[in-house]
Amino acid sequence: MPEYPKGTQKLYEFIAKNIMYPEAALENGTQGTVVLKFVVEKDGSIGEIVVVRGIGSGCDEEAVRVLRAAGKWEPAKENGKAVRCYFTLPVKYRFV
C-alpha cells in the first residue's frame, strides 16, 4: 500500500494544521466526514481525486485542496517495483 512520508499520523497532523473550516460550513453547522478516493502514482504524486462522500458547504473542496498540498507519497510496491494504487482517505470535520 502507498504511505504518506513518515506515516499516517504525520498525514493527519498535516491535515489538521492546514485545513480551514469553510465559512459556509460554520454558518450552517456542517459537520461530518468527507471521504476522498485518489491514485498514488508510481512517482508518489497524487492524481484522480474523487469525493466519494461529501458533506457540502465547501468542506469537500477544502479537503481536496489540502490533499493536493500534502506533496508526494511513498508509492505502493509490488515485487519491489512501484505501482499505481488507489487510496481512500476520510477527512473529519467537527466543532471543538
NORGI-V311513 format. One record per helix or strand of 2 or more residues. SS is the DSSP state (helix for helix, strand for strand). FROM is the first residue (numbers start at 0). TO is the last residue. Records with the same first field share a line. If there is no record, write none. Layout:
# NORGI-V311513
SS: FROM-TO + FROM-TO
This chain:
# NORGI-V311513
strand: 2-3 + 31-39 + 45-52 + 72-73 + 75-77 + 80-82 + 84-92
helix: 7-17 + 22-27 + 58-68
